[in-house]
Amino acid sequence: MTAAARVDIDRENVGRDLASLVLTVVELLRQLMERQAIRRFDQGDLTAEQEERVGTTLMLLDERMSELCTQHGLRREDLNLDLGPLGTLLSDTHF
């Protein structure tokens, strides 16, 4: 195995790396939920009360994501994965 092929695991950063991975998945799901909500808004599938509730929930979730990133010493940009020729995993709306 070459040096470039080895995985470099730093015991001191395992918790931060795990938090980064978990928050990346949560951010991906949050963005998917946000896109679905926008589609439903545009289609008129929601009542005014439902729109208000969904909007408030998404704003609170966005704020909480920022708080969790700060707690773990991460920036929102740190959550985005480069998928090579496919681009990045997350949309750039928060970076």
MARGUMI-832534 format. One record per residue: residue number from 1; residue in one letter; x, y, z of N, C-alpha, C in turn. Coordinates in steps of 0.001 Angstrom, whole numbers, padded with zeros to 6 digits. Layout:
@resi NUM	resn a	n.xx X	n.yy Y	n.zz Z	ca.xx X	ca.yy Y	ca.zz Z	c.xx X	c.yy Y	c.zz Z $
...
//
This chain:
@resi 1	resn m	n.xx 000857	n.yy -001180	n.zz 000000	ca.xx 000000	ca.yy 000000	ca.zz 000000	c.xx 000898	c.yy 001236	c.zz 000000 $
@resi 2	resn t	n.xx 000645	n.yy 002155	n.zz -000884	ca.xx 001448	ca.yy 003372	ca.zz -000950	c.xx 000992	c.yy 004359	c.zz 000104 $
@resi 3	resn a	n.xx 001853	n.yy 005324	n.zz 000375	ca.xx 001515	ca.yy 006341	ca.zz 001376	c.xx 000276	c.yy 007120	c.zz 000970 $
@resi 4	resn a	n.xx 000108	n.yy 007362	n.zz -000327	ca.xx -001051	ca.yy 008125	ca.zz -000802	c.xx -002346	c.yy 007339	c.zz -000659 $
@resi 5	resn a	n.xx -002260	n.yy 006013	n.zz -000668	ca.xx -003465	ca.yy 005192	ca.zz -000601	c.xx -003929	c.yy 004944	c.zz 000828 $
@resi 6	resn r	n.xx -003064	n.yy 005202	n.zz 001808	ca.xx -003431	ca.yy 004977	ca.zz 003200	c.xx -004395	c.yy 006036	c.zz 003701 $
@resi 7	resn v	n.xx -005248	n.yy 005619	n.zz 004593	ca.xx -006160	ca.yy 006560	ca.zz 005238	c.xx -005462	c.yy 007101	c.zz 006469 $
@resi 8	resn d	n.xx -005420	n.yy 008410	n.zz 006595	ca.xx -004777	ca.yy 009048	ca.zz 007740	c.xx -005845	c.yy 009316	c.zz 008793 $
@resi 9	resn i	n.xx -005794	n.yy 008554	n.zz 009879	ca.xx -006771	ca.yy 008712	ca.zz 010948	c.xx -006084	c.yy 009366	c.zz 012137 $
@resi 10	resn d	n.xx -006618	n.yy 010465	n.zz 012554	ca.xx -006079	ca.yy 011205	ca.zz 013694	c.xx -007032	c.yy 010999	c.zz 014863 $
@resi 11	resn r	n.xx -006573	n.yy 010327	n.zz 015888	ca.xx -007436	ca.yy 010002	ca.zz 017031	c.xx -008035	c.yy 011235	c.zz 017681 $
@resi 12	resn e	n.xx -007309	n.yy 012329	n.zz 017661	ca.xx -007790	ca.yy 013545	ca.zz 018306	c.xx -008939	c.yy 014198	c.zz 017543 $
@resi 13	resn n	n.xx -009054	n.yy 013915	n.zz 016261	ca.xx -010089	ca.yy 014551	ca.zz 015443	c.xx -011236	c.yy 013618	c.zz 015076 $
@resi 14	resn v	n.xx -011256	n.yy 012415	n.zz 015633	ca.xx -012300	ca.yy 011453	ca.zz 015276	c.xx -013687	c.yy 012013	c.zz 015583 $
@resi 15	resn g	n.xx -013860	n.yy 012616	n.zz 016742	ca.xx -015167	ca.yy 013176	ca.zz 017108	c.xx -015596	c.yy 014271	c.zz 016157 $
@resi 16	resn r	n.xx -014671	n.yy 015160	n.zz 015806	ca.xx -014986	ca.yy 016249	ca.zz 014876	c.xx -015312	c.yy 015688	c.zz 013491 $
@resi 17	resn d	n.xx -014535	n.yy 014686	n.zz 013051	ca.xx -014783	ca.yy 014093	ca.zz 011741	c.xx -016135	c.yy 013390	c.zz 011697 $
@resi 18	resn l	n.xx -016483	n.yy 012704	n.zz 012778	ca.xx -017785	ca.yy 012046	ca.zz 012846	c.xx -018903	c.yy 013079	c.zz 012842 $
@resi 19	resn a	n.xx -018731	n.yy 014149	n.zz 013606	ca.xx -019727	ca.yy 015227	ca.zz 013621	c.xx -019873	c.yy 015825	c.zz 012232 $
@resi 20	resn s	n.xx -018771	n.yy 015995	n.zz 011534	ca.xx -018810	ca.yy 016539	ca.zz 010177	c.xx -019608	c.yy 015632	c.zz 009244 $
@resi 21	resn l	n.xx -019372	n.yy 014337	n.zz 009343	ca.xx -020096	ca.yy 013381	ca.zz 008504	c.xx -021592	c.yy 013400	c.zz 008806 $
@resi 22	resn v	n.xx -021942	n.yy 013355	n.zz 010079	ca.xx -023356	ca.yy 013361	ca.zz 010479	c.xx -024026	c.yy 014662	c.zz 010049 $
@resi 23	resn l	n.xx -023358	n.yy 015785	n.zz 010273	ca.xx -023944	ca.yy 017075	ca.zz 009890	c.xx -024060	c.yy 017214	c.zz 008378 $
@resi 24	resn t	n.xx -023155	n.yy 016593	n.zz 007628	ca.xx -023266	ca.yy 016605	ca.zz 006166	c.xx -024540	c.yy 015896	c.zz 005728 $
@resi 25	resn v	n.xx -024811	n.yy 014744	n.zz 006312	ca.xx -026035	ca.yy 013996	ca.zz 005973	c.xx -027270	c.yy 014798	c.zz 006375 $
@resi 26	resn v	n.xx -027246	n.yy 015391	n.zz 007559	ca.xx -028388	ca.yy 016190	ca.zz 008021	c.xx -028593	c.yy 017398	c.zz 007106 $
@resi 27	resn e	n.xx -027514	n.yy 018051	n.zz 006692	ca.xx -027625	ca.yy 019211	ca.zz 005796	c.xx -028188	c.yy 018801	c.zz 004439 $
@resi 28	resn l	n.xx -027760	n.yy 017656	n.zz 003931	ca.xx -028304	ca.yy 017162	ca.zz 002665	c.xx -029807	c.yy 016940	c.zz 002787 $
@resi 29	resn l	n.xx -030239	n.yy 016302	n.zz 003866	ca.xx -031670	ca.yy 016070	ca.zz 004083	c.xx -032429	c.yy 017382	c.zz 004264 $
@resi 30	resn r	n.xx -031825	n.yy 018343	n.zz 004965	ca.xx -032462	ca.yy 019645	ca.zz 005163	c.xx -032672	c.yy 020351	c.zz 003824 $
@resi 31	resn q	n.xx -031658	n.yy 020297	n.zz 002965	ca.xx -031781	ca.yy 020934	ca.zz 001656	c.xx -032833	c.yy 020240	c.zz 000792 $
@resi 32	resn l	n.xx -032896	n.yy 018917	n.zz 000869	ca.xx -033924	ca.yy 018186	ca.zz 000117	c.xx -035324	c.yy 018547	c.zz 000606 $
@resi 33	resn m	n.xx -035495	n.yy 018648	n.zz 001924	ca.xx -036799	ca.yy 019035	ca.zz 002484	c.xx -037167	c.yy 020454	c.zz 002054 $
@resi 34	resn e	n.xx -036190	n.yy 021333	n.zz 002021	ca.xx -036432	ca.yy 022715	ca.zz 001614	c.xx -036882	c.yy 022776	c.zz 000152 $
@resi 35	resn r	n.xx -036223	n.yy 022016	n.zz -000705	ca.xx -036614	ca.yy 021986	ca.zz -002128	c.xx -038019	c.yy 021422	c.zz -002303 $
@resi 36	resn q	n.xx -038332	n.yy 020371	n.zz -001551	ca.xx -039672	ca.yy 019787	ca.zz -001624	c.xx -040716	c.yy 020793	c.zz -001159 $
@resi 37	resn a	n.xx -040419	n.yy 021519	n.zz -000101	ca.xx -041354	ca.yy 022537	ca.zz 000401	c.xx -041574	c.yy 023622	c.zz -000647 $
@resi 38	resn i	n.xx -040514	n.yy 024056	n.zz -001303	ca.xx -040646	ca.yy 025080	ca.zz -002349	c.xx -041521	c.yy 024569	c.zz -003485 $
@resi 39	resn r	n.xx -041327	n.yy 023322	n.zz -003883	ca.xx -042184	ca.yy 022740	ca.zz -004936	c.xx -043651	c.yy 022735	c.zz -004505 $
@resi 40	resn r	n.xx -043887	n.yy 022357	n.zz -003257	ca.xx -045270	ca.yy 022322	ca.zz -002768	c.xx -045861	c.yy 023721	c.zz -002675 $
@resi 41	resn f	n.xx -045039	n.yy 024715	n.zz -002276	ca.xx -045507	ca.yy 026108	ca.zz -002261	c.xx -045913	c.yy 026519	c.zz -003669 $
@resi 42	resn d	n.xx -045032	n.yy 026243	n.zz -004635	ca.xx -045275	ca.yy 026636	ca.zz -006025	c.xx -046502	c.yy 025951	c.zz -006616 $
@resi 43	resn q	n.xx -046766	n.yy 024725	n.zz -006213	ca.xx -047917	ca.yy 023978	ca.zz -006724	c.xx -049210	c.yy 024344	c.zz -006011 $
@resi 44	resn g	n.xx -049106	n.yy 025069	n.zz -004911	ca.xx -050295	ca.yy 025449	ca.zz -004159	c.xx -050896	c.yy 024305	c.zz -003368 $
@resi 45	resn d	n.xx -050071	n.yy 023329	n.zz -002996	ca.xx -050543	ca.yy 022151	ca.zz -002258	c.xx -050776	c.yy 022416	c.zz -000776 $
@resi 46	resn l	n.xx -050309	n.yy 023551	n.zz -000271	ca.xx -050360	ca.yy 023806	ca.zz 001164	c.xx -051306	c.yy 024952	c.zz 001492 $
@resi 47	resn t	n.xx -051933	n.yy 024842	n.zz 002647	ca.xx -052740	ca.yy 025959	ca.zz 003138	c.xx -051792	c.yy 027035	c.zz 003663 $
@resi 48	resn a	n.xx -052321	n.yy 028218	n.zz 003909	ca.xx -051494	ca.yy 029307	ca.zz 004438	c.xx -050876	c.yy 028912	c.zz 005778 $
@resi 49	resn e	n.xx -051649	n.yy 028222	n.zz 006606	ca.xx -051139	ca.yy 027772	ca.zz 007910	c.xx -050001	c.yy 026769	c.zz 007737 $
@resi 50	resn q	n.xx -050159	n.yy 025835	n.zz 006807	ca.xx -049111	ca.yy 024847	ca.zz 006555	c.xx -047850	c.yy 025518	c.zz 006007 $
@resi 51	resn e	n.xx -048027	n.yy 026482	n.zz 005121	ca.xx -046880	ca.yy 027212	ca.zz 004579	c.xx -046115	c.yy 027909	c.zz 005695 $
@resi 52	resn e	n.xx -046849	n.yy 028542	n.zz 006597	ca.xx -046223	ca.yy 029242	ca.zz 007718	c.xx -045460	c.yy 028264	c.zz 008605 $
@resi 53	resn r	n.xx -046073	n.yy 027136	n.zz 008912	ca.xx -045452	ca.yy 026137	ca.zz 009783	c.xx -044197	c.yy 025539	c.zz 009137 $
@resi 54	resn v	n.xx -044291	n.yy 025201	n.zz 007857	ca.xx -043140	ca.yy 024630	ca.zz 007152	c.xx -042006	c.yy 025653	c.zz 007061 $
@resi 55	resn g	n.xx -042354	n.yy 026888	n.zz 006723	ca.xx -041342	ca.yy 027937	ca.zz 006625	c.xx -040627	c.yy 028174	c.zz 007943 $
@resi 56	resn t	n.xx -041390	n.yy 028249	n.zz 009016	ca.xx -040807	ca.yy 028456	ca.zz 010346	c.xx -039916	c.yy 027285	c.zz 010738 $
@resi 57	resn t	n.xx -040379	n.yy 026078	n.zz 010488	ca.xx -039603	ca.yy 024883	ca.zz 010822	c.xx -038289	c.yy 024848	c.zz 010056 $
@resi 58	resn l	n.xx -038332	n.yy 025172	n.zz 008769	ca.xx -037108	ca.yy 025168	ca.zz 007971	c.xx -036128	c.yy 026248	c.zz 008426 $
@resi 59	resn m	n.xx -036637	n.yy 027402	n.zz 008812	ca.xx -035764	ca.yy 028466	ca.zz 009319	c.xx -035103	c.yy 028046	c.zz 010631 $
@resi 60	resn l	n.xx -035881	n.yy 027425	n.zz 011519	ca.xx -035330	ca.yy 026964	ca.zz 012795	c.xx -034283	c.yy 025870	c.zz 012586 $
@resi 61	resn l	n.xx -034544	n.yy 024971	n.zz 011653	ca.xx -033594	ca.yy 023904	ca.zz 011352	c.xx -032301	c.yy 024486	c.zz 010783 $
@resi 62	resn d	n.xx -032426	n.yy 025488	n.zz 009932	ca.xx -031250	ca.yy 026147	ca.zz 009367	c.xx -030420	c.yy 026806	c.zz 010474 $
@resi 63	resn e	n.xx -031079	n.yy 027485	n.zz 011388	ca.xx -030382	ca.yy 028116	ca.zz 012514	c.xx -029691	c.yy 027069	c.zz 013383 $
@resi 64	resn r	n.xx -030381	n.yy 025971	n.zz 013637	ca.xx -029816	ca.yy 024907	ca.zz 014480	c.xx -028593	c.yy 024281	c.zz 013817 $
@resi 65	resn m	n.xx -028629	n.yy 024121	n.zz 012493	ca.xx -027474	ca.yy 023589	ca.zz 011774	c.xx -026268	c.yy 024500	c.zz 011966 $
@resi 66	resn s	n.xx -026485	n.yy 025801	n.zz 011886	ca.xx -025386	ca.yy 026753	ca.zz 012093	c.xx -024833	c.yy 026631	c.zz 013508 $
@resi 67	resn e	n.xx -025720	n.yy 026490	n.zz 014490	ca.xx -025289	ca.yy 026334	ca.zz 015882	c.xx -024461	c.yy 025063	c.zz 016067 $
@resi 68	resn l	n.xx -024920	n.yy 023959	n.zz 015479	ca.xx -024201	ca.yy 022692	ca.zz 015614	c.xx -022833	c.yy 022757	c.zz 014948 $
@resi 69	resn c	n.xx -022767	n.yy 023409	n.zz 013803	ca.xx -021469	ca.yy 023576	ca.zz 013140	c.xx -020518	c.yy 024355	c.zz 014039 $
@resi 70	resn t	n.xx -021008	n.yy 025430	n.zz 014617	ca.xx -020184	ca.yy 026251	ca.zz 015504	c.xx -019717	c.yy 025443	c.zz 016712 $
@resi 71	resn q	n.xx -020610	n.yy 024658	n.zz 017296	ca.xx -020259	ca.yy 023834	ca.zz 018465	c.xx -019128	c.yy 022862	c.zz 018161 $
@resi 72	resn h	n.xx -019076	n.yy 022375	n.zz 016926	ca.xx -018081	ca.yy 021373	ca.zz 016552	c.xx -016903	c.yy 021968	c.zz 015784 $
@resi 73	resn g	n.xx -016815	n.yy 023292	n.zz 015776	ca.xx -015689	ca.yy 023946	ca.zz 015115	c.xx -015700	c.yy 023797	c.zz 013614 $
@resi 74	resn l	n.xx -016891	n.yy 023717	n.zz 013038	ca.xx -017036	ca.yy 023544	ca.zz 011594	c.xx -017697	c.yy 024767	c.zz 010975 $
@resi 75	resn r	n.xx -017459	n.yy 024942	n.zz 009708	ca.xx -018188	ca.yy 025941	ca.zz 008926	c.xx -019130	c.yy 025177	c.zz 008006 $
@resi 76	resn r	n.xx -020176	n.yy 025820	n.zz 007552	ca.xx -021104	ca.yy 025134	ca.zz 006644	c.xx -020366	c.yy 024640	c.zz 005401 $
@resi 77	resn e	n.xx -019359	n.yy 025394	n.zz 004952	ca.xx -018583	ca.yy 024986	ca.zz 003770	c.xx -017864	c.yy 023656	c.zz 003999 $
@resi 78	resn d	n.xx -017510	n.yy 023375	n.zz 005259	ca.xx -016807	ca.yy 022134	ca.zz 005588	c.xx -017669	c.yy 020900	c.zz 005340 $
@resi 79	resn l	n.xx -018963	n.yy 021075	n.zz 005275	ca.xx -019878	ca.yy 019946	ca.zz 005106	c.xx -020007	c.yy 019517	c.zz 003649 $
@resi 80	resn n	n.xx -019627	n.yy 020380	n.zz 002736	ca.xx -019800	ca.yy 020098	ca.zz 001319	c.xx -018703	c.yy 019160	c.zz 000828 $
@resi 81	resn l	n.xx -019099	n.yy 018082	n.zz 000176	ca.xx -018152	ca.yy 017105	ca.zz -000338	c.xx -017964	c.yy 017308	c.zz -001831 $
@resi 82	resn d	n.xx -016719	n.yy 017232	n.zz -002278	ca.xx -016407	ca.yy 017334	ca.zz -003700	c.xx -016584	c.yy 015951	c.zz -004315 $
@resi 83	resn l	n.xx -017498	n.yy 015846	n.zz -005259	ca.xx -017781	ca.yy 014566	ca.zz -005908	c.xx -017084	c.yy 014446	c.zz -007254 $
@resi 84	resn g	n.xx -016008	n.yy 015188	n.zz -007418	ca.xx -015239	ca.yy 015134	ca.zz -008661	c.xx -016016	c.yy 015704	c.zz -009826 $
@resi 85	resn p	n.xx -016102	n.yy 014949	n.zz -010929	ca.xx -016769	ca.yy 015473	ca.zz -012124	c.xx -018270	c.yy 015729	c.zz -011924 $
@resi 86	resn l	n.xx -018839	n.yy 015186	n.zz -010880	ca.xx -020262	ca.yy 015405	ca.zz -010616	c.xx -020523	c.yy 016745	c.zz -009937 $
@resi 87	resn g	n.xx -019478	n.yy 017365	n.zz -009427	ca.xx -019648	ca.yy 018631	ca.zz -008712	c.xx -019610	c.yy 018404	c.zz -007215 $
@resi 88	resn t	n.xx -020346	n.yy 019222	n.zz -006490	ca.xx -020372	ca.yy 019100	ca.zz -005034	c.xx -021686	c.yy 018482	c.zz -004578 $
@resi 89	resn l	n.xx -021667	n.yy 017928	n.zz -003384	ca.xx -022848	ca.yy 017254	ca.zz -002845	c.xx -023963	c.yy 018228	c.zz -002514 $
@resi 90	resn l	n.xx -023614	n.yy 019331	n.zz -001869	ca.xx -024613	ca.yy 020268	ca.zz -001372	c.xx -024713	c.yy 021489	c.zz -002274 $
@resi 91	resn s	n.xx -025884	n.yy 022113	n.zz -002261	ca.xx -026022	ca.yy 023367	ca.zz -002999	c.xx -025239	c.yy 024442	c.zz -002264 $
@resi 92	resn d	n.xx -024862	n.yy 025472	n.zz -002963	ca.xx -024007	ca.yy 026518	ca.zz -002393	c.xx -024787	c.yy 027648	c.zz -001752 $
@resi 93	resn t	n.xx -026046	n.yy 027460	n.zz -001419	ca.xx -026865	ca.yy 028556	ca.zz -000915	c.xx -026416	c.yy 029072	c.zz 000441 $
@resi 94	resn h	n.xx -025701	n.yy 028275	n.zz 001218	ca.xx -025308	ca.yy 028700	ca.zz 002568	c.xx -023817	c.yy 028936	c.zz 002706 $
@resi 95	resn f	n.xx -023094	n.yy 028905	n.zz 001601	ca.xx -021635	ca.yy 028992	ca.zz 001695	c.xx -021131	c.yy 030327	c.zz 001255 $
//
